[in-house]
């Protein structure tokens, strides 16, 4: 049986859009939702929710976009 994890986190990204983030994460899970929280000219915070088999791969990918915080893994 494959274990699946529900991830919820805030991604602080620079020069990214919800569409760009969603397309990058799509291959690593499903039920993916990327919602902007606040925006300014240089960076944005996105709330990311998804189900994945390997949270480590998702968090490694996050490092290409920026920083993560408020992580919940269930």
PDB file of N, H, CA, C and O in Angstrom:
ATOM      1  N   UNK A   1       0.830  -1.184   0.000  1.00  0.00           N
ATOM      2  CA  UNK A   1       0.000   0.000   0.000  1.00  0.00           C
ATOM      3  C   UNK A   1       0.880   1.254   0.000  1.00  0.00           C
ATOM      4  O   UNK A   1       1.850   1.341   0.753  1.00  0.00           O
ATOM      5  N   UNK A   2       0.539   2.200  -0.832  1.00  0.00           N
ATOM      6  H   UNK A   2      -0.249   2.129  -1.444  1.00  0.00           H
ATOM      7  CA  UNK A   2       1.294   3.442  -0.950  1.00  0.00           C
ATOM      8  C   UNK A   2       0.737   4.466   0.038  1.00  0.00           C
ATOM      9  O   UNK A   2      -0.471   4.692   0.100  1.00  0.00           O
ATOM     10  N   UNK A   3       1.638   5.081   0.809  1.00  0.00           N
ATOM     11  H   UNK A   3       2.620   4.896   0.759  1.00  0.00           H
ATOM     12  CA  UNK A   3       1.236   6.109   1.760  1.00  0.00           C
ATOM     13  C   UNK A   3       1.138   7.448   1.045  1.00  0.00           C
ATOM     14  O   UNK A   3       2.034   7.830   0.292  1.00  0.00           O
ATOM     15  N   UNK A   4       0.050   8.151   1.288  1.00  0.00           N
ATOM     16  H   UNK A   4      -0.677   7.841   1.900  1.00  0.00           H
ATOM     17  CA  UNK A   4      -0.133   9.485   0.721  1.00  0.00           C
ATOM     18  C   UNK A   4      -0.218  10.488   1.854  1.00  0.00           C
ATOM     19  O   UNK A   4      -0.769  10.204   2.918  1.00  0.00           O
ATOM     20  N   UNK A   5       0.333  11.659   1.610  1.00  0.00           N
ATOM     21  H   UNK A   5       0.781  11.890   0.746  1.00  0.00           H
ATOM     22  CA  UNK A   5       0.390  12.723   2.605  1.00  0.00           C
ATOM     23  C   UNK A   5      -0.337  13.954   2.095  1.00  0.00           C
ATOM     24  O   UNK A   5      -0.202  14.325   0.929  1.00  0.00           O
ATOM     25  N   UNK A   6      -1.101  14.579   2.962  1.00  0.00           N
ATOM     26  H   UNK A   6      -1.210  14.277   3.909  1.00  0.00           H
ATOM     27  CA  UNK A   6      -1.710  15.871   2.631  1.00  0.00           C
ATOM     28  C   UNK A   6      -0.767  16.955   3.122  1.00  0.00           C
ATOM     29  O   UNK A   6      -0.440  17.020   4.307  1.00  0.00           O
ATOM     30  N   UNK A   7      -0.332  17.807   2.198  1.00  0.00           N
ATOM     31  H   UNK A   7      -0.597  17.754   1.235  1.00  0.00           H
ATOM     32  CA  UNK A   7       0.563  18.905   2.523  1.00  0.00           C
ATOM     33  C   UNK A   7      -0.186  20.224   2.476  1.00  0.00           C
ATOM     34  O   UNK A   7      -0.996  20.464   1.581  1.00  0.00           O
ATOM     35  N   UNK A   8       0.093  21.063   3.438  1.00  0.00           N
ATOM     36  H   UNK A   8       0.751  20.868   4.165  1.00  0.00           H
ATOM     37  CA  UNK A   8      -0.398  22.438   3.454  1.00  0.00           C
ATOM     38  C   UNK A   8       0.781  23.301   3.881  1.00  0.00           C
ATOM     39  O   UNK A   8       1.399  23.054   4.916  1.00  0.00           O
ATOM     40  N   UNK A   9       1.087  24.310   3.080  1.00  0.00           N
ATOM     41  H   UNK A   9       0.584  24.511   2.239  1.00  0.00           H
ATOM     42  CA  UNK A   9       2.190  25.195   3.431  1.00  0.00           C
ATOM     43  C   UNK A   9       2.048  26.529   2.714  1.00  0.00           C
ATOM     44  O   UNK A   9       1.281  26.672   1.762  1.00  0.00           O
ATOM     45  N   UNK A  10       2.814  27.501   3.204  1.00  0.00           N
ATOM     46  H   UNK A  10       3.436  27.385   3.977  1.00  0.00           H
ATOM     47  CA  UNK A  10       2.894  28.815   2.579  1.00  0.00           C
ATOM     48  C   UNK A  10       4.229  28.870   1.836  1.00  0.00           C
ATOM     49  O   UNK A  10       5.280  28.593   2.414  1.00  0.00           O
ATOM     50  N   UNK A  11       4.179  29.225   0.568  1.00  0.00           N
ATOM     51  H   UNK A  11       3.325  29.450   0.098  1.00  0.00           H
ATOM     52  CA  UNK A  11       5.381  29.368  -0.250  1.00  0.00           C
ATOM     53  C   UNK A  11       5.602  30.845  -0.534  1.00  0.00           C
ATOM     54  O   UNK A  11       4.762  31.498  -1.153  1.00  0.00           O
ATOM     55  N   UNK A  12       6.731  31.368  -0.080  1.00  0.00           N
ATOM     56  H   UNK A  12       7.413  30.837   0.424  1.00  0.00           H
ATOM     57  CA  UNK A  12       7.116  32.746  -0.363  1.00  0.00           C
ATOM     58  C   UNK A  12       8.000  32.685  -1.609  1.00  0.00           C
ATOM     59  O   UNK A  12       9.151  32.256  -1.539  1.00  0.00           O
ATOM     60  N   UNK A  13       7.460  33.115  -2.743  1.00  0.00           N
ATOM     61  H   UNK A  13       6.524  33.464  -2.800  1.00  0.00           H
ATOM     62  CA  UNK A  13       8.145  32.972  -4.023  1.00  0.00           C
ATOM     63  C   UNK A  13       8.410  34.325  -4.663  1.00  0.00           C
ATOM     64  O   UNK A  13       7.666  35.283  -4.453  1.00  0.00           O
ATOM     65  N   UNK A  14       9.465  34.389  -5.435  1.00  0.00           N
ATOM     66  H   UNK A  14      10.069  33.611  -5.605  1.00  0.00           H
ATOM     67  CA  UNK A  14       9.799  35.611  -6.169  1.00  0.00           C
ATOM     68  C   UNK A  14       9.647  35.346  -7.659  1.00  0.00           C
ATOM     69  O   UNK A  14      10.123  34.331  -8.167  1.00  0.00           O
ATOM     70  N   UNK A  15       8.986  36.255  -8.355  1.00  0.00           N
ATOM     71  H   UNK A  15       8.599  37.080  -7.942  1.00  0.00           H
ATOM     72  CA  UNK A  15       8.866  36.154  -9.803  1.00  0.00           C
ATOM     73  C   UNK A  15       8.082  34.947 -10.288  1.00  0.00           C
ATOM     74  O   UNK A  15       8.372  34.416 -11.360  1.00  0.00           O
ATOM     75  N   UNK A  16       7.103  34.506  -9.524  1.00  0.00           N
ATOM     76  H   UNK A  16       6.868  34.937  -8.653  1.00  0.00           H
ATOM     77  CA  UNK A  16       6.306  33.335  -9.882  1.00  0.00           C
ATOM     78  C   UNK A  16       4.833  33.698  -9.930  1.00  0.00           C
ATOM     79  O   UNK A  16       4.411  34.736  -9.422  1.00  0.00           O
ATOM     80  N   UNK A  17       4.069  32.826 -10.548  1.00  0.00           N
ATOM     81  H   UNK A  17       4.411  31.982 -10.961  1.00  0.00           H
ATOM     82  CA  UNK A  17       2.620  32.986 -10.592  1.00  0.00           C
ATOM     83  C   UNK A  17       1.987  31.688 -10.098  1.00  0.00           C
ATOM     84  O   UNK A  17       2.646  30.649 -10.084  1.00  0.00           O
ATOM     85  N   UNK A  18       0.708  31.733  -9.690  1.00  0.00           N
ATOM     86  H   UNK A  18       0.172  32.577  -9.701  1.00  0.00           H
ATOM     87  CA  UNK A  18       0.045  30.492  -9.276  1.00  0.00           C
ATOM     88  C   UNK A  18       0.074  29.428 -10.382  1.00  0.00           C
ATOM     89  O   UNK A  18       0.246  28.240 -10.107  1.00  0.00           O
ATOM     90  N   UNK A  19      -0.094  29.859 -11.612  1.00  0.00           N
ATOM     91  H   UNK A  19      -0.234  30.824 -11.837  1.00  0.00           H
ATOM     92  CA  UNK A  19      -0.090  28.914 -12.739  1.00  0.00           C
ATOM     93  C   UNK A  19       1.281  28.233 -12.884  1.00  0.00           C
ATOM     94  O   UNK A  19       1.354  27.026 -13.114  1.00  0.00           O
ATOM     95  N   UNK A  20       2.352  29.003 -12.751  1.00  0.00           N
ATOM     96  H   UNK A  20       2.293  29.983 -12.564  1.00  0.00           H
ATOM     97  CA  UNK A  20       3.703  28.464 -12.863  1.00  0.00           C
ATOM     98  C   UNK A  20       3.983  27.461 -11.747  1.00  0.00           C
ATOM     99  O   UNK A  20       4.545  26.393 -11.990  1.00  0.00           O
ATOM    100  N   UNK A  21       3.590  27.808 -10.535  1.00  0.00           N
ATOM    101  H   UNK A  21       3.134  28.675 -10.338  1.00  0.00           H
ATOM    102  CA  UNK A  21       3.812  26.915  -9.395  1.00  0.00           C
ATOM    103  C   UNK A  21       2.991  25.640  -9.551  1.00  0.00           C
ATOM    104  O   UNK A  21       3.493  24.536  -9.339  1.00  0.00           O
ATOM    105  N   UNK A  22       1.737  25.804  -9.919  1.00  0.00           N
ATOM    106  H   UNK A  22       1.330  26.701 -10.091  1.00  0.00           H
ATOM    107  CA  UNK A  22       0.857  24.642 -10.067  1.00  0.00           C
ATOM    108  C   UNK A  22       1.373  23.680 -11.135  1.00  0.00           C
ATOM    109  O   UNK A  22       1.357  22.467 -10.926  1.00  0.00           O
ATOM    110  N   UNK A  23       1.826  24.199 -12.268  1.00  0.00           N
ATOM    111  H   UNK A  23       1.838  25.184 -12.438  1.00  0.00           H
ATOM    112  CA  UNK A  23       2.313  23.318 -13.330  1.00  0.00           C
ATOM    113  C   UNK A  23       3.601  22.606 -12.912  1.00  0.00           C
ATOM    114  O   UNK A  23       3.836  21.469 -13.322  1.00  0.00           O
ATOM    115  N   UNK A  24       4.432  23.256 -12.108  1.00  0.00           N
ATOM    116  H   UNK A  24       4.242  24.179 -11.775  1.00  0.00           H
ATOM    117  CA  UNK A  24       5.666  22.624 -11.633  1.00  0.00           C
ATOM    118  C   UNK A  24       5.396  21.514 -10.621  1.00  0.00           C
ATOM    119  O   UNK A  24       6.087  20.495 -10.618  1.00  0.00           O
ATOM    120  N   UNK A  25       4.397  21.704  -9.765  1.00  0.00           N
ATOM    121  H   UNK A  25       3.835  22.532  -9.768  1.00  0.00           H
ATOM    122  CA  UNK A  25       4.097  20.727  -8.726  1.00  0.00           C
ATOM    123  C   UNK A  25       3.180  19.597  -9.197  1.00  0.00           C
ATOM    124  O   UNK A  25       3.085  18.567  -8.528  1.00  0.00           O
ATOM    125  N   UNK A  26       2.514  19.768 -10.319  1.00  0.00           N
ATOM    126  H   UNK A  26       2.591  20.604 -10.862  1.00  0.00           H
ATOM    127  CA  UNK A  26       1.472  18.827 -10.766  1.00  0.00           C
ATOM    128  C   UNK A  26       1.947  17.385 -10.863  1.00  0.00           C
ATOM    129  O   UNK A  26       1.184  16.470 -10.555  1.00  0.00           O
ATOM    130  N   UNK A  27       3.176  17.160 -11.280  1.00  0.00           N
ATOM    131  H   UNK A  27       3.796  17.904 -11.530  1.00  0.00           H
ATOM    132  CA  UNK A  27       3.654  15.790 -11.450  1.00  0.00           C
ATOM    133  C   UNK A  27       3.960  15.088 -10.127  1.00  0.00           C
ATOM    134  O   UNK A  27       4.176  13.876 -10.104  1.00  0.00           O
ATOM    135  N   UNK A  28       3.978  15.847  -9.023  1.00  0.00           N
ATOM    136  H   UNK A  28       3.803  16.831  -9.042  1.00  0.00           H
ATOM    137  CA  UNK A  28       4.334  15.276  -7.730  1.00  0.00           C
ATOM    138  C   UNK A  28       3.137  14.961  -6.842  1.00  0.00           C
ATOM    139  O   UNK A  28       3.314  14.499  -5.715  1.00  0.00           O
ATOM    140  N   UNK A  29       1.927  15.201  -7.328  1.00  0.00           N
ATOM    141  H   UNK A  29       1.784  15.577  -8.244  1.00  0.00           H
ATOM    142  CA  UNK A  29       0.765  14.904  -6.507  1.00  0.00           C
ATOM    143  C   UNK A  29      -0.532  15.261  -7.198  1.00  0.00           C
ATOM    144  O   UNK A  29      -0.555  15.550  -8.394  1.00  0.00           O
ATOM    145  N   UNK A  30      -1.617  15.238  -6.430  1.00  0.00           N
ATOM    146  H   UNK A  30      -1.598  15.003  -5.458  1.00  0.00           H
ATOM    147  CA  UNK A  30      -2.923  15.597  -6.981  1.00  0.00           C
ATOM    148  C   UNK A  30      -3.693  16.424  -5.958  1.00  0.00           C
ATOM    149  O   UNK A  30      -3.187  16.737  -4.880  1.00  0.00           O
ATOM    150  N   UNK A  31      -4.924  16.771  -6.317  1.00  0.00           N
ATOM    151  H   UNK A  31      -5.335  16.517  -7.193  1.00  0.00           H
ATOM    152  CA  UNK A  31      -5.742  17.679  -5.498  1.00  0.00           C
ATOM    153  C   UNK A  31      -4.957  18.950  -5.165  1.00  0.00           C
ATOM    154  O   UNK A  31      -5.003  19.441  -4.037  1.00  0.00           O
ATOM    155  N   UNK A  32      -4.240  19.470  -6.155  1.00  0.00           N
ATOM    156  H   UNK A  32      -4.203  19.071  -7.071  1.00  0.00           H
ATOM    157  CA  UNK A  32      -3.349  20.614  -5.974  1.00  0.00           C
ATOM    158  C   UNK A  32      -4.106  21.924  -6.098  1.00  0.00           C
ATOM    159  O   UNK A  32      -4.788  22.174  -7.093  1.00  0.00           O
ATOM    160  N   UNK A  33      -3.975  22.765  -5.063  1.00  0.00           N
ATOM    161  H   UNK A  33      -3.422  22.562  -4.255  1.00  0.00           H
ATOM    162  CA  UNK A  33      -4.577  24.099  -5.059  1.00  0.00           C
ATOM    163  C   UNK A  33      -3.487  25.093  -4.670  1.00  0.00           C
ATOM    164  O   UNK A  33      -2.822  24.925  -3.648  1.00  0.00           O
ATOM    165  N   UNK A  34      -3.307  26.137  -5.495  1.00  0.00           N
ATOM    166  H   UNK A  34      -3.848  26.273  -6.326  1.00  0.00           H
ATOM    167  CA  UNK A  34      -2.341  27.201  -5.221  1.00  0.00           C
ATOM    168  C   UNK A  34      -3.113  28.512  -5.197  1.00  0.00           C
ATOM    169  O   UNK A  34      -3.700  28.911  -6.203  1.00  0.00           O
ATOM    170  N   UNK A  35      -3.112  29.186  -4.037  1.00  0.00           N
ATOM    171  H   UNK A  35      -2.636  28.862  -3.220  1.00  0.00           H
ATOM    172  CA  UNK A  35      -3.884  30.424  -3.866  1.00  0.00           C
ATOM    173  C   UNK A  35      -2.969  31.556  -3.409  1.00  0.00           C
ATOM    174  O   UNK A  35      -2.252  31.408  -2.419  1.00  0.00           O
ATOM    175  N   UNK A  36      -2.986  32.695  -4.123  1.00  0.00           N
ATOM    176  H   UNK A  36      -3.569  32.815  -4.927  1.00  0.00           H
ATOM    177  CA  UNK A  36      -2.188  33.840  -3.666  1.00  0.00           C
ATOM    178  C   UNK A  36      -2.730  34.391  -2.351  1.00  0.00           C
ATOM    179  O   UNK A  36      -3.945  34.479  -2.169  1.00  0.00           O
ATOM    180  N   UNK A  37      -1.838  34.761  -1.434  1.00  0.00           N
ATOM    181  H   UNK A  37      -0.852  34.689  -1.581  1.00  0.00           H
ATOM    182  CA  UNK A  37      -2.240  35.342  -0.161  1.00  0.00           C
ATOM    183  C   UNK A  37      -2.020  36.849  -0.136  1.00  0.00           C
ATOM    184  O   UNK A  37      -2.910  37.601   0.262  1.00  0.00           O
ATOM    185  N   UNK A  38      -0.850  37.289  -0.556  1.00  0.00           N
ATOM    186  H   UNK A  38      -0.127  36.678  -0.879  1.00  0.00           H
ATOM    187  CA  UNK A  38      -0.547  38.715  -0.613  1.00  0.00           C
ATOM    188  C   UNK A  38       0.458  38.911  -1.734  1.00  0.00           C
ATOM    189  O   UNK A  38       1.212  37.997  -2.070  1.00  0.00           O
ATOM    190  N   UNK A  39       0.466  40.086  -2.303  1.00  0.00           N
ATOM    191  H   UNK A  39      -0.147  40.828  -2.030  1.00  0.00           H
ATOM    192  CA  UNK A  39       1.285  40.313  -3.485  1.00  0.00           C
ATOM    193  C   UNK A  39       1.946  41.684  -3.400  1.00  0.00           C
ATOM    194  O   UNK A  39       1.347  42.646  -2.918  1.00  0.00           O
ATOM    195  N   UNK A  40       3.161  41.758  -3.862  1.00  0.00           N
ATOM    196  H   UNK A  40       3.647  40.977  -4.253  1.00  0.00           H
ATOM    197  CA  UNK A  40       3.806  43.044  -4.101  1.00  0.00           C
ATOM    198  C   UNK A  40       4.627  42.909  -5.378  1.00  0.00           C
ATOM    199  O   UNK A  40       4.556  41.870  -6.033  1.00  0.00           O
ATOM    200  N   UNK A  41       5.384  43.898  -5.744  1.00  0.00           N
ATOM    201  H   UNK A  41       5.442  44.742  -5.212  1.00  0.00           H
ATOM    202  CA  UNK A  41       6.065  43.882  -7.032  1.00  0.00           C
ATOM    203  C   UNK A  41       7.108  42.780  -7.166  1.00  0.00           C
ATOM    204  O   UNK A  41       7.330  42.276  -8.267  1.00  0.00           O
ATOM    205  N   UNK A  42       7.751  42.399  -6.067  1.00  0.00           N
ATOM    206  H   UNK A  42       7.571  42.808  -5.173  1.00  0.00           H
ATOM    207  CA  UNK A  42       8.865  41.471  -6.155  1.00  0.00           C
ATOM    208  C   UNK A  42       8.577  40.054  -5.667  1.00  0.00           C
ATOM    209  O   UNK A  42       9.241  39.111  -6.097  1.00  0.00           O
ATOM    210  N   UNK A  43       7.605  39.889  -4.784  1.00  0.00           N
ATOM    211  H   UNK A  43       7.066  40.655  -4.435  1.00  0.00           H
ATOM    212  CA  UNK A  43       7.370  38.553  -4.245  1.00  0.00           C
ATOM    213  C   UNK A  43       5.910  38.368  -3.886  1.00  0.00           C
ATOM    214  O   UNK A  43       5.145  39.330  -3.806  1.00  0.00           O
ATOM    215  N   UNK A  44       5.535  37.115  -3.671  1.00  0.00           N
ATOM    216  H   UNK A  44       6.156  36.333  -3.736  1.00  0.00           H
ATOM    217  CA  UNK A  44       4.161  36.793  -3.337  1.00  0.00           C
ATOM    218  C   UNK A  44       4.153  35.577  -2.423  1.00  0.00           C
ATOM    219  O   UNK A  44       5.018  34.707  -2.524  1.00  0.00           O
ATOM    220  N   UNK A  45       3.186  35.524  -1.545  1.00  0.00           N
ATOM    221  H   UNK A  45       2.483  36.230  -1.463  1.00  0.00           H
ATOM    222  CA  UNK A  45       2.972  34.349  -0.705  1.00  0.00           C
ATOM    223  C   UNK A  45       1.798  33.565  -1.259  1.00  0.00           C
ATOM    224  O   UNK A  45       0.741  34.123  -1.550  1.00  0.00           O
ATOM    225  N   UNK A  46       2.000  32.269  -1.399  1.00  0.00           N
ATOM    226  H   UNK A  46       2.859  31.816  -1.162  1.00  0.00           H
ATOM    227  CA  UNK A  46       0.970  31.376  -1.920  1.00  0.00           C
ATOM    228  C   UNK A  46       0.665  30.298  -0.899  1.00  0.00           C
ATOM    229  O   UNK A  46       1.574  29.735  -0.289  1.00  0.00           O
ATOM    230  N   UNK A  47      -0.606  30.012  -0.716  1.00  0.00           N
ATOM    231  H   UNK A  47      -1.345  30.469  -1.212  1.00  0.00           H
ATOM    232  CA  UNK A  47      -1.009  28.872   0.108  1.00  0.00           C
ATOM    233  C   UNK A  47      -1.118  27.683  -0.839  1.00  0.00           C
ATOM    234  O   UNK A  47      -1.826  27.741  -1.844  1.00  0.00           O
ATOM    235  N   UNK A  48      -0.410  26.607  -0.511  1.00  0.00           N
ATOM    236  H   UNK A  48       0.165  26.560   0.305  1.00  0.00           H
ATOM    237  CA  UNK A  48      -0.386  25.412  -1.360  1.00  0.00           C
ATOM    238  C   UNK A  48      -0.972  24.249  -0.570  1.00  0.00           C
ATOM    239  O   UNK A  48      -0.567  23.987   0.562  1.00  0.00           O
ATOM    240  N   UNK A  49      -1.927  23.558  -1.178  1.00  0.00           N
ATOM    241  H   UNK A  49      -2.256  23.771  -2.098  1.00  0.00           H
ATOM    242  CA  UNK A  49      -2.522  22.336  -0.622  1.00  0.00           C
ATOM    243  C   UNK A  49      -2.409  21.256  -1.682  1.00  0.00           C
ATOM    244  O   UNK A  49      -2.705  21.496  -2.852  1.00  0.00           O
ATOM    245  N   UNK A  50      -1.983  20.069  -1.277  1.00  0.00           N
ATOM    246  H   UNK A  50      -1.743  19.874  -0.326  1.00  0.00           H
ATOM    247  CA  UNK A  50      -1.897  18.968  -2.234  1.00  0.00           C
ATOM    248  C   UNK A  50      -1.762  17.638  -1.509  1.00  0.00           C
ATOM    249  O   UNK A  50      -1.499  17.585  -0.308  1.00  0.00           O
ATOM    250  N   UNK A  51      -1.949  16.573  -2.265  1.00  0.00           N
ATOM    251  H   UNK A  51      -2.163  16.616  -3.241  1.00  0.00           H
ATOM    252  CA  UNK A  51      -1.719  15.222  -1.769  1.00  0.00           C
ATOM    253  C   UNK A  51      -0.561  14.651  -2.572  1.00  0.00           C
ATOM    254  O   UNK A  51      -0.554  14.726  -3.801  1.00  0.00           O
ATOM    255  N   UNK A  52       0.422  14.077  -1.875  1.00  0.00           N
ATOM    256  H   UNK A  52       0.417  14.015  -0.877  1.00  0.00           H
ATOM    257  CA  UNK A  52       1.607  13.547  -2.537  1.00  0.00           C
ATOM    258  C   UNK A  52       2.066  12.259  -1.858  1.00  0.00           C
ATOM    259  O   UNK A  52       1.719  11.984  -0.710  1.00  0.00           O
ATOM    260  N   UNK A  53       2.841  11.490  -2.584  1.00  0.00           N
ATOM    261  H   UNK A  53       3.123  11.714  -3.517  1.00  0.00           H
ATOM    262  CA  UNK A  53       3.439  10.290  -2.018  1.00  0.00           C
ATOM    263  C   UNK A  53       4.806  10.581  -1.408  1.00  0.00           C
ATOM    264  O   UNK A  53       5.290   9.818  -0.572  1.00  0.00           O
ATOM    265  N   UNK A  54       5.434  11.692  -1.828  1.00  0.00           N
ATOM    266  H   UNK A  54       5.041  12.312  -2.507  1.00  0.00           H
ATOM    267  CA  UNK A  54       6.775  12.012  -1.355  1.00  0.00           C
ATOM    268  C   UNK A  54       6.917  13.504  -1.045  1.00  0.00           C
ATOM    269  O   UNK A  54       7.287  14.281  -1.925  1.00  0.00           O
ATOM    270  N   UNK A  55       6.626  13.914   0.194  1.00  0.00           N
ATOM    271  H   UNK A  55       6.326  13.283   0.909  1.00  0.00           H
ATOM    272  CA  UNK A  55       6.745  15.328   0.560  1.00  0.00           C
ATOM    273  C   UNK A  55       8.148  15.894   0.335  1.00  0.00           C
ATOM    274  O   UNK A  55       8.290  17.080   0.036  1.00  0.00           O
ATOM    275  N   UNK A  56       9.178  15.069   0.476  1.00  0.00           N
ATOM    276  H   UNK A  56       9.062  14.107   0.719  1.00  0.00           H
ATOM    277  CA  UNK A  56      10.548  15.540   0.308  1.00  0.00           C
ATOM    278  C   UNK A  56      10.769  16.113  -1.090  1.00  0.00           C
ATOM    279  O   UNK A  56      11.418  17.149  -1.237  1.00  0.00           O
ATOM    280  N   UNK A  57      10.238  15.455  -2.113  1.00  0.00           N
ATOM    281  H   UNK A  57       9.710  14.614  -1.994  1.00  0.00           H
ATOM    282  CA  UNK A  57      10.379  15.961  -3.482  1.00  0.00           C
ATOM    283  C   UNK A  57       9.692  17.311  -3.646  1.00  0.00           C
ATOM    284  O   UNK A  57      10.218  18.204  -4.311  1.00  0.00           O
ATOM    285  N   UNK A  58       8.536  17.456  -3.049  1.00  0.00           N
ATOM    286  H   UNK A  58       8.109  16.731  -2.508  1.00  0.00           H
ATOM    287  CA  UNK A  58       7.794  18.718  -3.133  1.00  0.00           C
ATOM    288  C   UNK A  58       8.577  19.826  -2.445  1.00  0.00           C
ATOM    289  O   UNK A  58       8.698  20.923  -2.989  1.00  0.00           O
ATOM    290  N   UNK A  59       9.112  19.556  -1.254  1.00  0.00           N
ATOM    291  H   UNK A  59       9.013  18.665  -0.812  1.00  0.00           H
ATOM    292  CA  UNK A  59       9.856  20.575  -0.524  1.00  0.00           C
ATOM    293  C   UNK A  59      11.168  20.924  -1.231  1.00  0.00           C
ATOM    294  O   UNK A  59      11.601  22.075  -1.186  1.00  0.00           O
ATOM    295  N   UNK A  60      11.802  19.955  -1.877  1.00  0.00           N
ATOM    296  H   UNK A  60      11.450  19.020  -1.914  1.00  0.00           H
ATOM    297  CA  UNK A  60      12.999  20.245  -2.672  1.00  0.00           C
ATOM    298  C   UNK A  60      12.658  21.181  -3.830  1.00  0.00           C
ATOM    299  O   UNK A  60      13.414  22.106  -4.126  1.00  0.00           O
ATOM    300  N   UNK A  61      11.530  20.945  -4.477  1.00  0.00           N
ATOM    301  H   UNK A  61      10.916  20.194  -4.236  1.00  0.00           H
ATOM    302  CA  UNK A  61      11.092  21.800  -5.583  1.00  0.00           C
ATOM    303  C   UNK A  61      10.788  23.210  -5.087  1.00  0.00           C
ATOM    304  O   UNK A  61      11.057  24.184  -5.789  1.00  0.00           O
ATOM    305  N   UNK A  62      10.237  23.326  -3.902  1.00  0.00           N
ATOM    306  H   UNK A  62      10.018  22.534  -3.332  1.00  0.00           H
ATOM    307  CA  UNK A  62       9.934  24.639  -3.324  1.00  0.00           C
ATOM    308  C   UNK A  62      11.181  25.510  -3.236  1.00  0.00           C
ATOM    309  O   UNK A  62      11.099  26.727  -3.397  1.00  0.00           O
ATOM    310  N   UNK A  63      12.314  24.909  -2.986  1.00  0.00           N
ATOM    311  H   UNK A  63      12.381  23.920  -2.856  1.00  0.00           H
ATOM    312  CA  UNK A  63      13.550  25.682  -2.846  1.00  0.00           C
ATOM    313  C   UNK A  63      13.924  26.390  -4.147  1.00  0.00           C
ATOM    314  O   UNK A  63      14.684  27.357  -4.119  1.00  0.00           O
ATOM    315  N   UNK A  64      13.410  25.932  -5.272  1.00  0.00           N
ATOM    316  H   UNK A  64      12.792  25.146  -5.294  1.00  0.00           H
ATOM    317  CA  UNK A  64      13.666  26.603  -6.555  1.00  0.00           C
ATOM    318  C   UNK A  64      12.834  27.877  -6.693  1.00  0.00           C
ATOM    319  O   UNK A  64      13.193  28.776  -7.454  1.00  0.00           O
ATOM    320  N   UNK A  65      11.737  27.954  -5.966  1.00  0.00           N
ATOM    321  H   UNK A  65      11.446  27.224  -5.348  1.00  0.00           H
ATOM    322  CA  UNK A  65      10.854  29.113  -6.040  1.00  0.00           C
ATOM    323  C   UNK A  65      11.116  30.128  -4.936  1.00  0.00           C
ATOM    324  O   UNK A  65      10.997  31.334  -5.153  1.00  0.00           O
ATOM    325  N   UNK A  66      11.473  29.641  -3.754  1.00  0.00           N
ATOM    326  H   UNK A  66      11.570  28.661  -3.578  1.00  0.00           H
ATOM    327  CA  UNK A  66      11.655  30.530  -2.617  1.00  0.00           C
ATOM    328  C   UNK A  66      11.694  29.751  -1.323  1.00  0.00           C
ATOM    329  O   UNK A  66      12.291  28.676  -1.252  1.00  0.00           O
ATOM    330  N   UNK A  67      11.048  30.301  -0.282  1.00  0.00           N
ATOM    331  H   UNK A  67      10.564  31.174  -0.340  1.00  0.00           H
ATOM    332  CA  UNK A  67      11.044  29.692   1.048  1.00  0.00           C
ATOM    333  C   UNK A  67       9.655  29.159   1.392  1.00  0.00           C
ATOM    334  O   UNK A  67       8.639  29.655   0.905  1.00  0.00           O
ATOM    335  N   UNK A  68       9.641  28.137   2.244  1.00  0.00           N
ATOM    336  H   UNK A  68      10.467  27.734   2.639  1.00  0.00           H
ATOM    337  CA  UNK A  68       8.363  27.621   2.734  1.00  0.00           C
ATOM    338  C   UNK A  68       8.257  27.892   4.231  1.00  0.00           C
ATOM    339  O   UNK A  68       9.259  28.010   4.936  1.00  0.00           O
ATOM    340  N   UNK A  69       7.013  27.987   4.690  1.00  0.00           N
ATOM    341  H   UNK A  69       6.199  27.891   4.117  1.00  0.00           H
ATOM    342  CA  UNK A  69       6.748  28.170   6.121  1.00  0.00           C
ATOM    343  C   UNK A  69       5.353  27.648   6.416  1.00  0.00           C
ATOM    344  O   UNK A  69       4.604  27.294   5.506  1.00  0.00           O
ATOM    345  N   UNK A  70       5.017  27.606   7.682  1.00  0.00           N
ATOM    346  H   UNK A  70       5.625  27.894   8.422  1.00  0.00           H
ATOM    347  CA  UNK A  70       3.702  27.130   8.134  1.00  0.00           C
ATOM    348  C   UNK A  70       3.342  25.788   7.521  1.00  0.00           C
ATOM    349  O   UNK A  70       2.264  25.622   6.949  1.00  0.00           O
ATOM    350  N   UNK A  71       4.243  24.845   7.643  1.00  0.00           N
ATOM    351  H   UNK A  71       5.118  24.980   8.108  1.00  0.00           H
ATOM    352  CA  UNK A  71       4.074  23.528   7.028  1.00  0.00           C
ATOM    353  C   UNK A  71       3.224  22.627   7.900  1.00  0.00           C
ATOM    354  O   UNK A  71       3.435  22.532   9.109  1.00  0.00           O
ATOM    355  N   UNK A  72       2.245  21.955   7.267  1.00  0.00           N
ATOM    356  H   UNK A  72       2.073  22.032   6.285  1.00  0.00           H
ATOM    357  CA  UNK A  72       1.445  20.920   7.911  1.00  0.00           C
ATOM    358  C   UNK A  72       1.485  19.682   7.011  1.00  0.00           C
ATOM    359  O   UNK A  72       1.195  19.759   5.817  1.00  0.00           O
ATOM    360  N   UNK A  73       1.841  18.563   7.593  1.00  0.00           N
ATOM    361  H   UNK A  73       2.076  18.500   8.563  1.00  0.00           H
ATOM    362  CA  UNK A  73       1.868  17.292   6.865  1.00  0.00           C
ATOM    363  C   UNK A  73       0.953  16.338   7.590  1.00  0.00           C
ATOM    364  O   UNK A  73       1.110  16.108   8.789  1.00  0.00           O
ATOM    365  N   UNK A  74       0.000  15.782   6.873  1.00  0.00           N
ATOM    366  H   UNK A  74      -0.127  15.969   5.899  1.00  0.00           H
ATOM    367  CA  UNK A  74      -0.944  14.863   7.513  1.00  0.00           C
ATOM    368  C   UNK A  74      -1.166  13.626   6.713  1.00  0.00           C
ATOM    369  O   UNK A  74      -1.935  12.756   7.121  1.00  0.00           O
TER     370      UNK A  74
END
